[in-house]
């Protein structure tokens, strides 16, 4: 596998950092080389948040994703800011509930997912981020879908154990969308 340069971006509170941590932890359990670098504005919830995740079979040289080949955009400002930075051939997975239409770039693949709408319909409104990650897994194969239950059981603390099943539902929803 080549190196996957993934950027996950949204507002603080949308779960960009957790989504990135999920991918990084998945790669770690698969014995892959990785980097996880969170970035967020000083206001946190409601401010900007993004996460660079690099997954590779060889050592990672820098933790910064300046030109993603996979972008998960959870809101319109993030979409507008990072789509121009994507490399040609990149996959752009975006929440079509919150982002009305893709830009006019024809050298990237746009993958709309009504993640917020799907999450609300399943009564898991806070997990639209994980629905988008599920779709990314399906479209890219960057990490192994079969490892999702193990990753979630190790990543989610015991005091929030009820969230494991809900996160599994969110991943499955995105994967099957």
C-alpha positions in Angstrom: 0.0 0.0 0.0 1.2 3.5 -0.7 1.1 6.2 2.0 -2.3 7.6 2.8 -2.3 11.3 3.6 -5.7 12.0 5.3 -7.1 15.3 6.5 -10.2 15.4 8.6 -11.7 18.9 9.1 -14.7 20.5 10.7 -15.8 22.7 13.6 -14.7 21.9 17.1 -17.1 19.5 18.7 -17.9 17.6 15.4 -15.4 14.9 16.2 -12.6 15.5 13.7 -10.0 14.6 16.3 -11.7 11.5 17.5 -12.2 10.3 13.9 -8.5 10.8 13.3 -7.6 9.0 16.5 -9.8 6.1 15.4 -7.9 5.8 12.1 -4.5 6.2 13.8 -5.4 3.5 16.4 -6.7 1.2 13.7 -3.4 1.6 11.8 -1.4 1.0 15.0 -3.2 -2.3 15.7 -2.5 -3.4 12.1 1.2 -2.8 12.7 1.4 0.1 10.2 3.5 3.3 10.4 1.4 6.3 11.3 1.2 9.9 12.5 -1.7 11.6 14.1 -1.5 15.4 14.5 -4.5 17.3 15.8 -5.0 21.0 15.3 -7.7 23.2 16.7 -8.5 26.9 17.3 -8.3 28.3 20.8 -12.1 28.4 21.1 -12.4 24.6 20.6 -16.1 23.8 20.4 -17.5 25.8 17.5 -14.0 26.9 16.3 -12.0 25.2 13.7 -10.6 21.7 14.2 -8.6 19.4 11.9 -6.5 16.3 12.1 -3.7 15.1 9.9 -3.4 11.3 9.8 -0.7 9.6 7.8 -0.9 5.8 7.4 1.9 4.0 5.6 3.9 0.8 5.3 7.1 2.7 5.6 8.3 5.3 8.1 6.5 8.6 8.1 8.8 11.6 7.5 6.5 14.4 8.6 3.3 14.6 10.6 1.7 17.4 8.5 -0.7 16.7 5.7 -0.5 19.8 3.5 -1.9 18.1 0.3 -4.3 15.3 1.3 -5.2 12.4 -1.0 -8.1 11.7 1.3 -10.2 14.6 2.8 -13.1 14.2 5.1 -14.9 17.5 5.2 -17.6 17.9 7.9 -18.6 21.5 7.2 -18.6 24.0 4.3 -15.7 26.2 5.6 -13.5 23.2 5.9 -14.6 22.0 2.5 -13.8 25.4 0.9 -10.5 25.6 2.6 -9.0 22.2 2.0 -10.4 21.0 -1.4 -8.1 23.3 -3.3 -5.1 21.7 -1.4 -6.1 18.1 -2.4 -3.8 16.3 -4.8 -5.2 15.3 -8.2 -7.0 12.0 -7.8 -7.9 12.6 -4.2 -11.1 11.3 -2.6 -13.2 14.0 -0.9 -15.8 12.5 1.4 -18.1 15.2 2.7 -21.2 15.7 4.7 -23.8 16.6 2.1 -26.3 17.5 4.8 -24.1 20.5 5.6 -22.3 21.1 2.4 -24.6 22.0 -0.5 -22.5 21.2 -3.5 -18.9 20.4 -4.5 -16.7 22.9 -6.3 -15.8 22.7 -9.9 -12.6 20.7 -9.6 -12.8 17.7 -11.9 -9.5 16.1 -10.9 -10.7 14.8 -7.5 -13.5 12.3 -6.7 -16.3 13.8 -4.6 -18.2 11.4 -2.4 -21.3 13.0 -0.8 -22.7 11.3 2.3 -25.7 12.9 4.2 -23.9 12.0 7.4 -25.7 14.4 9.7 -29.1 13.4 8.3 -28.3 9.7 8.7 -27.0 10.2 12.2 -30.2 12.0 13.2 -32.3 9.3 11.7 -30.5 6.7 13.8 -30.7 8.8 16.9 -26.9 9.1 17.0 -26.6 12.7 16.0 -23.2 13.2 17.6 -21.7 10.4 15.4 -21.9 11.9 11.9 -18.1 12.0 12.0 -17.9 8.2 12.4 -20.4 7.7 9.6 -18.0 9.6 7.3 -15.1 7.5 8.5 -17.1 4.4 7.7 -17.6 5.6 4.1 -13.9 6.4 3.9 -13.1 2.8 4.9 -15.4 1.5 2.1 -14.0 3.8 -0.5 -10.3 3.6 0.3 -9.6 0.3 2.2 -6.9 2.2 4.1 -7.6 0.2 7.2 -9.3 -3.1 7.7 -13.0 -2.8 8.3 -13.1 -6.2 10.2 -10.9 -4.6 13.0 -13.5 -1.9 13.8 -15.0 -3.7 16.9 -11.6 -4.3 18.4 -10.5 -0.7 17.7 -13.6 0.8 19.3 -13.4 -1.5 22.3 -9.8 -0.4 23.0 -10.3 3.3 22.1 -13.5 4.1 24.0 -13.0 4.2 27.8 -14.9 1.8 30.0 -17.0 4.6 31.5 -18.4 5.2 28.0 -18.8 1.5 27.0 -22.4 2.1 25.8 -20.8 4.2 23.0 -19.0 1.2 21.5 -22.1 -0.3 20.0 -23.4 3.2 18.8 -20.0 3.8 17.1 -20.1 0.4 15.5 -23.5 1.3 14.1 -22.2 4.6 12.8 -19.2 2.9 11.0 -21.5 0.3 9.5 -23.9 2.9 8.3 -21.2 4.9 6.5 -19.6 1.7 5.2 -22.9 0.5 3.7 -24.1 3.8 2.4 
